[in-house]
């Protein structure tokens, strides 16, 4: 079995299904799909750790639409666990490695946890490796990209056709491991850069000019997350409407502060918070608790704080925070609780019809889409406008977050060798 993901065709997929005894994880994706690209590094890590226990195949549904129809897949990314021609389970959306392993284990394909991988320990050098020429080159090139409008605001890292998200544009590559190797900056700073949504020359300058040569910025992403969870511009207590969850938010901020002090939290402190957050995480069960469930999931993800070099964990945390930002923006724009719940209710509506019919053909799926769109035409227009205008409507929050990140970078201490 290969120890990496394999780009399959419909023909090679059939050959794997017919000739492979071990389980197969089939990832249905497309190059234009940002969540698909965000999931790709996780699947690579999974394939590497799984070794002979699992084959990870990737099918581009734009190139092979018949495979998408064959498995009745509506949205991507969707992962289907197969044993021969038999489907064991399926899972949609970006997922952290830990959840993927848990899901595989629960469905008959357990993956042993590997030893700590490279990049999990704190970095032993300062920003840009202390190389002034490297810093000048990257900063100058980045400011040129910003001036040309090449920086995009997306939920997942991207670098295509000379344009991309902030961190990807800095190194001309969307892979966070490449970001770390090229810049000498910790991996967790890449998703932090992308999270704040800096995209113009002024914002790029504010971040890069405050990023000193040889700075130790390992703790900056955690500090940014802590500030975001205490941002007075977000009426957290009122929006959450759940005192236990709001109290967990405050507890997490306290533990985060202690994590950088002389009296850091114990493993028990973190585990208790993680367990409590897990109880409140049932976002998939209640469409009216999507923000609450997503925030609870974030608190669980960040308890304890991952090592600064754990690119997958930090990327997942900031992607979850970005989803929270979408709900916070809906609330700020006056969306009702019913409107904020509608996307989740829509998914459940399709799922209920799929269960009733024992699966959906292409024609049945299109008929259901037409029905839902007709019955919810007003909401559909509002939703489409929200997504198309998101970068503009999020400018105020992004400017605040960018300013905070710039301040945190400026305050970061210089690296001192042990």
Helices and strands as residue ranges (DSSP letters): E 6-7, H 10-19, E 23-29, H 34-50, G 51-53, E 54-60, H 65-70, E 78-83, E 86-92, H 97-106, G 127-130, H 132-147, E 159-160, E 163-164, H 166-171, H 176-183, H 188-196, H 201-209, H 220-228, H 236-240, H 243-259, H 267-279, G 287-289, H 290-301, H 311-332, H 337-357, H 362-375, H 377-388, H 390-393, H 395-411
